[in-house]
Amino acid sequence: MLLILIPANVSGLFFLETTSGQWIALLGSGALAVNTVLVLINGGFTRVLALPHLLFWIPLEMVLLFRILRVEMDFVEFSLTLAVLIVNAISLIFDGLDAKRWYAGEKGIIGMDDNLF
């Protein structure tokens, strides 16, 4: 999933001449920056990484959906907007589940056997 999420959300940096690209760069990079810090603090990937996705991507999804429905865009901007909208929508489903599991107490590093440490 990382091989899709990160490129999709930093793709806006290559399309800063478009409004959608600017929104994607700002909010996509924001989630990436916060999650990078959380990975370093926690020593790996934990379910808490879902929280910045919810914080940054729900507003991004609203902006992108508004733009798809209400703003006339050229083919490239429309394609970028639609691709990021779809990728992040799928991710947000899993993020919602991960956030619920993190809140319920599943705070360990994903993929690590708790018995090892």
N, C-alpha and C positions, 0 to 999 in steps of 0.2 A: 504494500500500500504506500510505503514511503516513496517508492520510485515513481508514483503517480502524484501524490499529494504535494510534495515539495516542488517539483517542476511546475505543476499547475498554479501554485500560489506565488511563485516568484516570476512566473511568466509576465506578469504585469510590468516588471522592470524593463522588459523589451518592447513595451507598447505604451510608454509614458506619454506619447503624443495623443493618446485617447483617454477619454474620461474613465472608461471601464478599466483600462490599464492602470490608471492612477489609483483607483479604489482597490484593485486587486493587489497592487504593489504595497500600498499602505497597510491594509488589514491582513493580507496574506503574510507579509514580512513581520508584522506585529506578532502574529501567532507563532511564527517560526522563531522569532527572537526570544519570546517568553518561554517557549518549550525547550529551546536550547539551554537556557539557564536552569530550567527544572530538571532536565536530564543530567546536567552536571551536578546539581545539588543532590539529587537522589541516587546518583551512581548508576543510572540506567533508565529504561523506559518503564514508567508506572502509569496506572490509570488516571492519575492526576493530570496527565497531558491532555485529557479530553476537555478540561475546564477552559484553557485558553482558546481552544477551537470553538467552543460554545460562545465565549465572550467576543471573539473577533469575527467569527464566520457567520453567526446569525445576522448581525447587521450587514455584513457583506452580501449575504444571500438576498436580503431585502432590497439592497441597492441594485444588485445585478438583475433580480426579477423585475423590479420597476423599470430598469433600462430596457430589458427585453420586451416588456409589454408596452412601454410608452415612448421610447426614444428611437428615432430612426438612426441606424448605424450602418456603416459600410460592412461588407462581408467579413473582413478580417476581424473587426471589433466585435461584431455579432457572434462570430465563431468562438473567439476567445471568451466572451462573456458567457455563452451557453456552455462551453466546455468546463469552465471553472464552476459555474452554477451546478452542473450535474455532478462533478467530482466531489465538491464540498457537501452537496446534499446527501450523497451516499455516505460520506465520512461522518456527517453529523448524526446519522442514525446510530452508527457504532459508538460515536462519542457520547451520545445520550445514555446508552447502555453502560459504557465504561464509567461515566461520571456517577451513575447510580451505584455501580459496584464499588467504586472508590469511596463514596459516601457511606456505604454499608460496611466498610472496613477492609476491603481488598486493596491494601496500600503497598504491597510488596512489588519488587521488580518483576516485570512480566518475563516468564520463561525461566526464572531462577527457582530452584527447589529450596523451600524454606529450611529444610533439614541440613543444607550444606553450611549454613552460617548460624 
